[in-house]
Amino acid sequence: MDLTGALFRDQFNGLKALSDTVPAGPPGENGTSVTGAVIDGTNTLNPGEPATAQTSFNGASVGCLFRIPRGPVAPARTARPVR
């Protein structure tokens, strides 16, 4: 799996280019401004379970809850003598 910075940069640039093509809608009513963001938590899931992200808004700040699966267990290695 290619997880290089170039791959992610290309994906983000593609999303930016796509979002630039969406026309702006009419102005809406003034609403509540976001004053901050809080990480509500990060939970570890079992390997193979899908990662999730959940957001909430309490009228002032955005909360984020992440659920991320553990990676697979690495195979056991035999100890080598220290030289």
C-alpha positions as CSV (number, residue, x, y, z in Angstrom):
1,M,0.0,0.0,0.0
2,D,1.4,3.4,-1.0
3,L,1.1,5.7,2.0
4,T,3.4,8.5,0.9
5,G,3.0,12.2,1.3
6,A,2.8,12.6,-2.5
7,L,-0.2,10.3,-2.6
8,F,-2.1,12.2,0.1
9,R,-1.1,15.6,-1.5
10,D,-2.5,14.5,-4.8
11,Q,-5.7,13.3,-3.2
12,F,-6.2,16.6,-1.3
13,N,-5.3,18.6,-4.4
14,G,-7.9,16.6,-6.3
15,L,-10.6,17.3,-3.6
16,K,-9.7,21.0,-3.6
17,A,-10.0,21.2,-7.4
18,L,-13.4,19.4,-7.2
19,S,-14.7,21.7,-4.5
20,D,-13.7,24.7,-6.5
21,T,-16.1,23.7,-9.2
22,V,-19.2,23.7,-6.9
23,P,-21.0,27.0,-7.3
24,A,-21.7,29.1,-4.3
25,G,-25.3,29.2,-3.1
26,P,-27.3,32.3,-2.0
27,P,-26.3,33.8,1.4
28,G,-27.9,32.2,4.3
29,E,-29.0,33.6,7.7
30,N,-26.4,34.4,10.3
31,G,-25.8,31.5,12.5
32,T,-23.7,30.5,15.5
33,S,-19.9,30.7,15.0
34,V,-17.7,27.8,15.9
35,T,-15.4,28.9,18.7
36,G,-13.3,25.8,19.0
37,A,-12.8,22.1,18.4
38,V,-12.4,19.3,21.0
39,I,-11.2,15.7,20.6
40,D,-13.9,13.9,22.6
41,G,-11.9,10.7,22.4
42,T,-10.1,8.1,20.5
43,N,-11.1,4.4,20.8
44,T,-9.2,1.3,19.6
45,L,-11.2,-1.2,17.6
46,N,-10.3,-4.8,16.7
47,P,-8.3,-5.5,13.6
48,G,-10.5,-5.6,10.5
49,E,-13.2,-3.3,11.9
50,P,-13.9,-0.2,9.9
51,A,-12.5,3.1,11.2
52,T,-15.1,5.8,12.0
53,A,-15.2,9.5,12.9
54,Q,-18.1,11.1,14.6
55,T,-18.7,14.8,15.2
56,S,-21.0,16.8,17.4
57,F,-21.8,20.5,17.9
58,N,-22.9,22.0,21.2
59,G,-23.6,25.4,19.9
60,A,-20.1,26.7,20.3
61,S,-17.5,24.0,19.7
62,V,-17.2,21.0,17.5
63,G,-16.4,17.6,19.2
64,C,-14.7,14.7,17.4
65,L,-14.7,11.1,18.3
66,F,-12.4,8.7,16.5
67,R,-12.5,4.9,16.4
68,I,-9.4,3.4,14.8
69,P,-8.7,-0.4,14.4
70,R,-5.5,-1.9,15.7
71,G,-3.1,-3.3,13.1
72,P,-2.6,-7.0,12.8
73,V,-0.3,-8.8,15.3
74,A,3.2,-8.9,14.1
75,P,4.8,-12.4,13.9
76,A,7.0,-13.4,16.7
77,R,10.8,-12.9,16.3
78,T,13.6,-14.8,17.8
79,A,16.0,-12.9,19.9
80,R,19.4,-12.3,18.5
81,P,22.5,-11.9,20.6
82,V,23.8,-8.4,21.2
83,R,27.2,-7.9,19.6
